Amino acid sequence: MKENNKIFGLDLIRVLSMFFVIFLHCSSNRLRVGMESFGWGIANFITSFSTCGVPLFFMISGALILNSKKTYDISYVLKNRVIRLIIPLVFWSFIALLVKFYVDSKLVFSIENYYNEFIQILNKPIAVHFWFMYYLIPIYLISPAIKVFVDNAGEKMVLYIIFLWIIQILSYSFSGIIKEPSQAAFLSIAFIKNIGFLSGYLGYFILGFVLFNKDISINKGVCLFIAFFMAIFISIGTKAISEYNGFYTESFKSYKSIFVCLISIMIFIVLKDFKNSNKYFKALINILSPISYGVYLCHNIFLDVINYFGVRNYTILQVSLSFILVSFISIFTIFVFSRTKGLSFLFNGSKKL
């Protein structure tokens, strides 16, 4: 973990994933209208590739946390890792709910109504993009046990768990695509899908650890070709199933899709030990990486505000404009407050940068 190239590679993946997620949310409205248009096809393809952003976040976490000896210390995990996820989540949930009451004319603001909505944070995300944290925080909580497992189980046992997880997401992938009940029942195997401890995301967490520590000799160009081909396949499949259903359908873009998994693996392999020779590029990544968590939490809130004021993202031009605006505003906001003592932890879950 002390190798500079590998640490920089993870930082690069984190920043790239951050922008992928922002683009996914900026494209959401565009993908639900005008499926016959060229602009829809562009948004569909880019989001097909960008969907790997969330799995990559899980994989980075696995690579870092499961390689750290500090993960054995439960008190350290709770005080220094879990709390830095929860406090900013609560803060931005508070802000997101205020924005929700402001932009949604159907909601009537009052202290009682606000409290009744906010208390739901214990069971469900206040904003749609916060769903990610309701899976990541539990994984952080059990990470000491997972650390004990991966360090003592042996490579074959860890790979066996990954194999079961791959079978599981294969089941998720095809059961969500195939409409014929008898075929879907054959592919949706309960004995596999009900291996609940793996979820769809803990597998990515362990996979990140495995791929980070394994020297993989596969050609980087081949990896990029596979990722590009998978993105084409996902975009074609998304268009076909959306036309079949009569509305935009994301089955091929599911984070538990084998196709998204393959893209995520290829991008991780290509970038995990990325060698940087440009000091300005390195400086940029070193600035953006530490604030990526705060940017993730706040970006969709700013997007809601932009949508409210008329940029509805129904054209590819509006999507591009929103992506630039939301990225800039989110990065600027977290950059400023992460350098403000007393507010950095609240906004970004970090000490003053």
C-alpha positions in Angstrom: 0.0 0.0 0.0 3.0 2.3 0.2 3.7 2.1 -3.6 3.0 5.6 -4.9 1.8 4.4 -8.3 -0.9 2.2 -6.8 -2.1 4.8 -4.3 -2.3 7.4 -7.2 -4.1 4.8 -9.3 -6.8 4.4 -6.6 -7.1 8.2 -6.3 -7.5 8.4 -10.1 -10.2 5.8 -10.1 -12.0 7.6 -7.2 -12.0 10.9 -9.1 -13.1 9.3 -12.4 -15.9 7.5 -10.5 -17.0 10.7 -9.0 -17.5 12.3 -12.4 -19.2 9.1 -13.7 -21.8 9.3 -11.0 -22.4 13.0 -11.6 -23.0 12.4 -15.3 -25.3 9.5 -14.5 -27.6 11.7 -12.5 -27.4 14.6 -14.9 -28.5 12.2 -17.7 -31.5 10.8 -15.8 -34.2 13.0 -17.3 -32.8 12.8 -20.8 -32.9 9.0 -20.8 -36.6 9.0 -20.1 -37.7 11.0 -23.1 -37.1 10.8 -26.9 -35.6 7.3 -27.1 -35.7 7.4 -30.8 -33.3 10.4 -31.0 -29.6 10.5 -31.6 -29.1 12.5 -28.4 -30.7 9.7 -26.4 -28.3 7.3 -28.0 -25.3 9.3 -26.9 -26.6 9.6 -23.4 -27.4 5.9 -23.3 -23.9 4.9 -24.4 -22.0 7.3 -22.0 -24.2 6.2 -19.1 -23.7 2.5 -20.1 -19.9 3.1 -19.5 -20.3 5.4 -16.5 -22.4 3.0 -14.6 -19.2 1.4 -13.3 -18.7 4.5 -11.1 -20.5 3.1 -8.1 -19.0 -0.5 -8.2 -15.6 1.2 -8.5 -16.2 3.1 -5.3 -16.9 -0.2 -3.5 -13.8 -1.7 -5.0 -11.6 1.2 -3.9 -12.9 0.9 -0.4 -12.1 -2.8 -0.4 -8.6 -2.3 -1.7 -7.8 0.3 1.0 -9.6 -1.0 4.0 -8.8 -4.7 3.6 -5.1 -3.9 3.1 -5.0 -1.8 6.3 -3.9 -3.3 9.6 -6.0 -0.7 11.4 -9.1 -2.5 10.2 -8.4 -5.1 12.9 -9.1 -2.4 15.5 -12.9 -2.2 15.9 -12.8 1.0 17.9 -10.6 2.6 15.2 -13.1 1.6 12.5 -16.0 3.0 14.4 -14.4 6.2 15.5 -12.3 7.0 12.4 -14.1 5.4 9.5 -17.8 4.9 10.2 -18.3 8.2 11.9 -16.7 10.1 9.0 -19.3 8.5 6.7 -22.3 9.1 9.0 -21.8 12.7 10.0 -21.6 14.2 6.5 -24.5 11.9 5.4 -26.7 13.3 8.2 -25.7 16.9 7.4 -26.3 16.6 3.7 -29.5 14.7 4.3 -30.6 17.7 6.4 -29.8 20.1 3.5 -31.3 17.7 0.9 -34.6 17.7 2.7 -34.7 21.5 2.9 -34.2 21.6 -0.8 -36.8 19.0 -1.4 -39.4 21.0 0.5 -38.4 24.1 -1.5 -38.5 22.6 -5.0 -41.5 20.2 -4.5 -44.7 22.2 -4.6 -46.7 19.2 -3.2 -44.8 19.4 0.1 -46.0 21.8 2.8 -43.2 22.9 5.1 -43.6 22.8 8.8 -41.4 21.7 11.7 -43.6 18.7 12.2 -43.6 17.7 8.5 -39.9 18.2 8.3 -39.2 16.1 11.4 -41.5 13.3 10.2 -39.6 13.2 6.9 -36.1 13.6 8.4 -36.5 10.8 11.0 -36.9 8.4 8.0 -33.1 8.7 7.5 -32.8 5.8 9.9 -34.5 3.5 7.4 -34.2 5.0 4.0 -32.2 7.7 2.1 -33.6 11.2 2.1 -32.2 11.7 -1.4 -32.1 9.1 -4.1 -28.3 9.1 -4.5 -27.8 8.5 -0.7 -28.8 4.8 -1.2 -25.1 4.0 -1.7 -24.3 4.9 1.9 -27.0 2.5 3.2 -24.9 -0.3 1.7 -21.4 1.1 2.3 -21.8 1.9 6.0 -22.9 -1.7 6.9 -19.9 -3.0 4.9 -17.6 -0.7 6.9 -19.2 -2.0 10.1 -18.4 -5.6 9.3 -15.0 -4.8 7.6 -13.0 -6.0 10.7 -14.5 -9.5 10.3 -14.0 -9.4 6.5 -10.4 -8.4 7.1 -9.9 -11.4 9.4 -11.4 -13.7 6.7 -9.3 -12.5 3.8 -6.1 -12.6 5.7 -6.6 -16.1 7.1 -8.8 -17.9 4.6 -6.2 -18.4 1.9 -6.4 -17.3 -1.7 -8.5 -20.3 -2.8 -11.2 -19.6 -0.3 -11.4 -15.9 -1.1 -11.6 -16.8 -4.8 -14.3 -19.3 -4.0 -16.4 -16.5 -2.4 -15.8 -14.3 -5.5 -16.9 -17.2 -7.7 -20.2 -17.6 -5.7 -20.7 -13.8 -6.0 -20.1 -13.9 -9.8 -22.7 -16.7 -10.1 -25.1 -14.6 -8.0 -24.8 -11.5 -10.2 -25.2 -13.7 -13.3 -28.5 -14.8 -11.8 -29.4 -11.2 -11.1 -28.4 -10.1 -14.6 -30.4 -12.6 -16.7 -33.4 -12.9 -14.4 -33.9 -9.1 -14.8 -33.6 -9.2 -18.6 -35.5 -12.4 -19.6 -39.2 -11.9 -19.6 -40.3 -15.5 -20.3 -41.4 -16.7 -16.8 -40.1 -20.3 -17.2 -36.7 -19.1 -18.4 -36.5 -16.4 -15.7 -37.4 -19.0 -13.0 -34.6 -21.2 -14.3 -32.0 -18.5 -14.2 -33.2 -16.9 -10.9 -31.8 -19.6 -8.6 -32.9 -19.0 -5.0 -30.0 -21.1 -3.6 -27.6 -18.6 -5.1 -29.6 -15.3 -4.8 -30.2 -15.9 -1.2 -26.6 -15.9 -0.2 -27.5 -12.7 1.5 -24.1 -11.9 3.2 -22.6 -11.4 -0.2 -25.3 -8.9 -1.3 -24.5 -7.4 -4.6 -21.9 -5.0 -3.2 -19.9 -6.8 -0.6 -18.6 -8.9 -3.6 -17.2 -5.7 -5.2 -15.6 -4.8 -1.9 -13.7 -8.1 -1.7 -13.0 -8.1 -5.4 -11.3 -4.7 -5.1 -9.0 -6.2 -2.5 -8.2 -9.2 -4.7 -7.5 -7.3 -7.9 -5.4 -4.7 -6.1 -3.1 -7.3 -4.6 -2.9 -9.5 -7.6 -0.4 -8.9 -10.5 -2.5 -9.3 -13.6 -0.7 -9.6 -16.9 -3.6 -8.9 -19.2 -2.9 -6.3 -21.8 -4.3 -2.9 -20.9 -5.5 -2.4 -24.4 -7.5 -5.6 -24.3 -9.0 -4.5 -21.0 -10.2 -1.2 -22.5 -11.5 -3.0 -25.6 -13.6 -5.3 -23.3 -14.9 -2.4 -21.3 -15.8 -0.5 -24.5 -17.5 -3.6 -26.0 -19.5 -4.2 -22.8 -20.6 -0.5 -22.9 -21.9 -1.0 -26.5 -23.6 -4.2 -25.5 -25.3 -2.6 -22.5 -26.5 0.4 -24.6 -27.9 -1.9 -27.3 -29.6 -4.1 -24.7 -30.9 -1.1 -22.8 -32.5 0.3 -26.0 -34.0 -3.1 -26.9 -35.5 -3.8 -23.5 -36.8 -0.2 -23.2 -38.5 -0.4 -26.5 -40.0 -3.7 -25.5 -41.4 -2.3 -22.3 -42.4 1.0 -23.7 -40.4 3.0 -21.1 -36.7 3.4 -20.1 -35.5 0.3 -18.4 -32.1 -0.1 -16.7 -31.9 -3.8 -16.3 -28.6 -4.0 -18.3 -27.2 -1.1 -16.3 -27.9 -2.6 -12.9 -24.9 -2.4 -10.6 -25.5 -6.1 -10.0 -25.3 -6.8 -13.8 -22.4 -9.0 -15.0 -21.9 -6.5 -17.8 -21.3 -3.6 -15.5 -19.2 -5.8 -13.3 -16.9 -6.6 -16.3 -16.5 -2.9 -17.2 -15.7 -2.2 -13.5 -13.0 -4.9 -13.4 -11.4 -3.8 -16.6 -11.2 -0.1 -15.6 -9.9 -1.1 -12.2 -7.1 -3.3 -13.7 -6.1 -0.6 -16.2 -5.9 2.3 -13.6 -4.9 0.6 -10.3 -1.2 1.0 -10.9 -1.4 4.0 -13.3 1.9 5.6 -13.8 1.7 9.4 -13.8 4.5 11.6 -15.3 2.7 15.0 -15.4 3.0 16.9 -12.1 0.0 19.1 -12.9 -2.3 16.2 -13.5 -1.0 14.6 -10.3 -1.7 17.8 -8.4 -5.2 18.0 -9.8 -6.0 14.4 -8.8 -4.5 15.0 -5.4 -6.9 18.0 -4.9 -10.0 16.2 -6.2 -9.6 12.8 -4.5 -9.8 13.9 -0.9 -13.1 15.9 -1.6 -14.8 13.2 -3.7 -17.0 12.0 -0.8 -18.4 15.4 -0.1 -18.9 16.0 -3.9 -20.8 12.7 -4.1 -23.1 13.7 -1.2 -23.9 17.2 -2.4 -23.9 17.0 -6.3 -27.5 15.7 -6.7 -28.8 18.4 -4.4 -27.3 21.1 -6.6 -28.7 19.3 -9.6 -32.2 19.5 -8.1 -31.8 23.2 -7.7 -30.6 23.6 -11.3 -33.6 21.5 -12.5 -35.9 23.7 -10.5 -34.7 26.8 -12.2 -35.4 25.5 -15.6 -32.5 23.3 -16.8 -34.5 20.1 -17.0 -31.9 18.0 -18.9 -34.2 16.9 -21.7 -31.6 17.5 -24.3 -28.0 16.4 -24.6 -26.9 20.0 -24.5 -28.7 20.6 -21.2 -27.2 17.4 -19.9 -23.7 18.6 -20.8 -24.4 22.1 -19.3 -25.7 20.5 -16.1 -22.8 18.2 -15.8 -20.3 21.1 -16.0 -22.3 23.3 -13.6 -23.0 20.6 -11.1 -19.4 19.4 -11.1 -18.0 22.9 -10.7 -20.4 24.0 -8.0 -20.0 20.8 -6.0 -16.2 20.7 -6.3 -15.9 24.4 -5.4 -18.3 24.0 -2.4 -16.5 21.0 -0.9 -13.0 22.5 -1.8 -13.8 25.7 0.2 -15.4 24.1 3.2 -12.8 21.2 3.4 -10.2 24.0 4.1 -12.3 25.6 6.8 -11.6 24.4 10.3 -14.7 23.0 12.0 -16.6 22.6 8.8 -14.4 20.2 6.8 -15.6 17.1 8.8 -19.3 18.2 8.5 -19.2 18.8 4.7 -16.7 16.1 3.7 -16.0 13.8 6.6 -12.4 14.8 6.8 -10.1 17.0 8.8 -9.1 20.4 7.4 -7.3 19.7 4.2 
